[in-house]
Amino acid sequence: MADDTEARLAAVPEPTTSPEGADTYLERRTLRRGSAGWLLLTGLGVAYVVSGDFSGWNVGLAQGGFGGLAIATVLMGAMYACLVFSLAELSAILPTAGGGYGFARRALGTWGGFLTGTAILIEYILAPAAISIFIGDYVESLNLFGLTSGWPVYLACFAVFIGIHLWGVGEALRFSLVVTAIAVLALIVFALGAFTEFDPSNLDDIAVDTTAAGSSSWLPLGVLGIWAAFPFGMWFFLGVEGVPLAAEEAKDPVRSMPRALSISMGILVLLALLTFLASTGARGADAIKDAGNPLVVALEGDSGLSWLKTFVNYAGLAGLVASFFSLIYAGSRQLFALSRAGYLPRFLSLTSKRKAPYLGLLIPGAIGFALAAATGNGPRMLNIAVFGATISYALMALSHIVLRRREPGLERPYRTPGGIATSSVAFVLALSALVATFLVDKDAAFIALGVYAVALAYFAFYSRHHLVASAPEEEFAALAEAEAELTRD
């Protein structure tokens, strides 16, 4: 029976093998295992997102008013919660650096894996570029070193923080945890101060558009405003799904991944609630809806909190640095996994003596810097990143559904509460959020589609014929196919 099984495994059509021996190929593409426990992984999950609490979410007030953004945030929070629970199960099954791409590869085949991985890559290359611009704006507004926002600041951001990542993953994640802790503490201090000025009448002070269907003081832009606010409700959670990308560098990923994802999501929900209510209640939804620094604007009503404004300004810079730093990490690991498996040029997955994917860090960094320096349009790049994110969410949720139905007997050390019903909620809400991106910025959505089309052409005509069988995600898929053959017989 064992011989028969081995024969069937050998007969399964595999992707192209690497041009060198499998062992040598993977030795040159190895990450430092056991570098991150659940605490560092939790810090990573919060770090991805924390800058969104300091800026960006408030534009949703202009799209839907307090009520519209509140409902959108609840729905997007539900989407992320359902997605995180689904990813916790998937990451325990497939603890590889591929993250969402690896899950989709197992469930949806090579095309599904590439579609998901490309969407994630769009998010994690564009978002740091946008955040580097915001960091420049903060540096200028704080008059740090007499610098103004521009390419020298962007270059310094990429050079310094990529350098820390090249030093080593353990050092990088510890740095990220410290900066993230500062930003989280600042948000709590801000909320305590802002709540002393809280006035419920400030929440619904945006002028009502009487021509909008279903408009009211709570929904000044009508029912459609709820949908238009979806992308901004996402800003309180955008990026937390990147935690599984650290799976190969985690200590006991089967246990630590679900724990880190759940705790990260709990912290982010609390921060979203505090930030949203404290900001709008202290100064008014109308006053902060277009502000580049809404937390500082929220404190302008009382001179007695001037010290807190200065504190929040500096803390906002810390929050941006935390997200910038962690998103660089996520992008490099996604690029590493796709390259190692042959979906992207293989040389991009080479690792250094310190087990860092140096080209996976340097090349996306160079692209991000070039985009930031050439355009200076942070909001547009973030909108493109959000578009990529929503596609990946839908595909990752679908992967959970497919694996539950197709492989019900698969060993699952962690099981998603609610099962398929939970991932189905994430899938439907992700598709709704994808459509909502066209309501906010059509140009950004079509730019993202153009990038997607170019990537898919590369995959269709070249890389899908040159995949690497010895890559972990491909081996998992080959084994699953062989087991399916045995079941059918």
Secondary structure, DSSP 8 states (H G I E B T S, - for coil): -HHHHHHHHHHS------SS-HHHHHHTT---TT-B-HHHHHHHHHHHHTHHHHTTTTHHHHHHHHHHHHHHHHHHHHHHHHHHHHHHHHHHH--STTTHHHHHHHHHHHHHHHHHHHHHHHHHHHHHHHHHHHHHHHHHHTTGGG--SSHHHHHHHHHHHHHHHHH-HHHHHHHHHHHHHHHHHHHHHHHHHHGGG--GGGTT-S---TTSTT--SSSTT-THHHHHTHHHHGGGTTTGGGGGGGGGGBSSHHHHHHHHHHHHHHHHHHHHHHHHHHHHHHH-HHHHTT-SSHHHHHTTT-GGGHHHHHHHHHHHHHHHHHHHHHHHHHHHHHHHHHHHTTSS-GGGG---TTS--HHHHHHHHHHHHHHHHHH--HHHHHHHHHHHHHHHHHHHHHHHHHHHHH-TTS--SS--TTTHHHHHHHHHHHHHHHHHHHHH-HHHHHHHHHHHHHHHHHHHHTGGGS--TTSHHHHHHHHHHHHHHHHH-
